[in-house]
């Protein structure tokens, strides 16, 4: 297994682990409304970087989760296996993120020319980040935004095509 930063430059395992605990570094973009949570995560590892061409390294994941509620009202998330996908570059992940939001939420493009956020994505129906963090601290929500080291190590298919 090899580790890479957000620009695809090599990292030591220790450096990668430090980045994985930094929420601002590993969460590229995130959107949540009452029904869905969409996040671009930097994964930063490739299982077989020698035999897999660099343009096929999947360093980013577009993670789509359905927001569910327990009977007591607490939120939890169920990952959508159909829409959760991995991408080789941040810009490609952002483009798919923007398209997913426009096609599946109330978000709209103010400018349809260009790619990704260059189309001026207008976030509609978005739950404010401060509200999400406050709810997590109050115990109302369960969240695991960044992928843990153990999760990555235990998944032999992660980062492969």
DRENPA-454533 format. One record per residue (C-alpha): residue in one letter; residue number from 1; x, y, z. Coordinates in steps of 0.001 Angstrom, whole numbers, plus 500000, padded with zeros to 6 digits. Example, Ala and Ser with C-alpha at 12.3 -4.5 7.8 and 13.67 -1.06 7.14 Angstrom:
# residues 2
REC	resn	resi	px	py	pz
REC	A	1	512300	495500	507800
REC	S	2	513670	498940	507140
***
This chain:
# residues 161
REC	resn	resi	px	py	pz
REC	X	1	500000	500000	500000
REC	X	2	501231	503502	499156
REC	X	3	500003	506861	500464
REC	X	4	499553	510150	498631
REC	X	5	498493	513691	499486
REC	X	6	495670	515579	497784
REC	X	7	498002	516491	494909
REC	X	8	499091	512885	494391
REC	X	9	502523	513356	495957
REC	X	10	503931	510520	498114
REC	X	11	503371	510489	501875
REC	X	12	504728	508295	504626
REC	X	13	502155	506231	506494
REC	X	14	502605	508506	509524
REC	X	15	501947	511643	507448
REC	X	16	498903	509992	505863
REC	X	17	497530	509042	509305
REC	X	18	497967	512641	510489
REC	X	19	496054	513946	507461
REC	X	20	493276	511375	507974
REC	X	21	492577	512826	511424
REC	X	22	492376	516383	510030
REC	X	23	488733	516931	509099
REC	X	24	489532	520063	507070
REC	X	25	492063	518131	504999
REC	X	26	490176	514907	504329
REC	X	27	486711	516405	503726
REC	X	28	486909	518274	500429
REC	X	29	483210	519191	500159
REC	X	30	480091	518274	502081
REC	X	31	476376	518880	501670
REC	X	32	473511	517713	503820
REC	X	33	469789	518269	503846
REC	X	34	467029	516430	505690
REC	X	35	467224	513425	503340
REC	X	36	470770	513045	502065
REC	X	37	474411	513683	502942
REC	X	38	476965	513981	500135
REC	X	39	480667	514244	500917
REC	X	40	483877	514227	498928
REC	X	41	486526	512470	500994
REC	X	42	490241	512405	500304
REC	X	43	491287	508776	500845
REC	X	44	494956	509149	499915
REC	X	45	495995	505526	499453
REC	X	46	496452	503060	496622
REC	X	47	496747	499325	497213
REC	X	48	498904	498542	494187
REC	X	49	500437	501793	492964
REC	X	50	503119	499946	490972
REC	X	51	500737	497997	488708
REC	X	52	497863	500476	488570
REC	X	53	498501	503472	486283
REC	X	54	498459	506802	488143
REC	X	55	495408	508061	486236
REC	X	56	493475	505117	487761
REC	X	57	494446	505779	491374
REC	X	58	491214	506446	493256
REC	X	59	492339	508986	495867
REC	X	60	488872	510531	496367
REC	X	61	485466	509159	497240
REC	X	62	482098	510735	496574
REC	X	63	480215	509311	499547
REC	X	64	476432	509451	499377
REC	X	65	474437	508596	502482
REC	X	66	470734	508574	503189
REC	X	67	469761	510389	506375
REC	X	68	467621	508130	508542
REC	X	69	465863	508752	511855
REC	X	70	465393	506433	514780
REC	X	71	462093	506374	516665
REC	X	72	463652	508697	519254
REC	X	73	464448	511212	516483
REC	X	74	468220	510708	516419
REC	X	75	469816	510797	512975
REC	X	76	472012	508114	511490
REC	X	77	473349	507521	507997
REC	X	78	473069	504609	505575
REC	X	79	475588	504620	502744
REC	X	80	474133	504474	499242
REC	X	81	476194	501825	497404
REC	X	82	474856	502816	493996
REC	X	83	475879	506476	494122
REC	X	84	479040	506220	496248
REC	X	85	481991	506162	493863
REC	X	86	485729	506794	493805
REC	X	87	487629	509197	491568
REC	X	88	491243	509802	490671
REC	X	89	491403	513584	491070
REC	X	90	489804	516227	493241
REC	X	91	488510	518139	490222
REC	X	92	486755	515072	488783
REC	X	93	485238	514297	492199
REC	X	94	484011	517910	492518
REC	X	95	482436	517767	489060
REC	X	96	480521	514565	489943
REC	X	97	479596	516041	493344
REC	X	98	478112	519144	491708
REC	X	99	476232	517104	489112
REC	X	100	474877	514758	491781
REC	X	101	473618	517670	493884
REC	X	102	471896	519332	490930
REC	X	103	470278	516048	489854
REC	X	104	469249	514845	493331
REC	X	105	468687	517893	495551
REC	X	106	467330	521406	495269
REC	X	107	470770	522778	494283
REC	X	108	471055	524512	490921
REC	X	109	473770	525791	488607
REC	X	110	473632	529545	488111
REC	X	111	475929	529184	485096
REC	X	112	475705	525997	483036
REC	X	113	478963	526588	481140
REC	X	114	482195	525139	482479
REC	X	115	482751	522214	484825
REC	X	116	482372	521508	488517
REC	X	117	482011	524523	490744
REC	X	118	482976	526826	487856
REC	X	119	479271	526604	487041
REC	X	120	478519	528496	490277
REC	X	121	476647	525859	492206
REC	X	122	473947	527417	494390
REC	X	123	473356	525394	497532
REC	X	124	469660	525159	498371
REC	X	125	468167	523153	501213
REC	X	126	471622	522759	502799
REC	X	127	471832	522230	506559
REC	X	128	474358	524712	507937
REC	X	129	477640	523074	509010
REC	X	130	477527	524705	512454
REC	X	131	474142	523060	513070
REC	X	132	475559	519657	512117
REC	X	133	478550	520014	514457
REC	X	134	476337	521259	517305
REC	X	135	473985	518294	516870
REC	X	136	476922	515855	516875
REC	X	137	478131	517304	520173
REC	X	138	474647	517016	521658
REC	X	139	474568	513333	520718
REC	X	140	471739	513750	518230
REC	X	141	473709	512431	515282
REC	X	142	476216	509716	514576
REC	X	143	478876	510722	512081
REC	X	144	482107	509284	510752
REC	X	145	483248	511624	508026
REC	X	146	486893	510682	507722
REC	X	147	487836	507116	506937
REC	X	148	489704	505506	509805
REC	X	149	493039	503822	509286
REC	X	150	491505	500508	510343
REC	X	151	488747	500815	507709
REC	X	152	491281	501379	504957
REC	X	153	493538	498572	506065
REC	X	154	490702	496055	506336
REC	X	155	489290	496728	502866
REC	X	156	491479	495004	500260
REC	X	157	489441	496437	497369
REC	X	158	489777	500056	498454
REC	X	159	491593	502112	495852
REC	X	160	491496	499405	493217
REC	X	161	489551	499504	489993
***
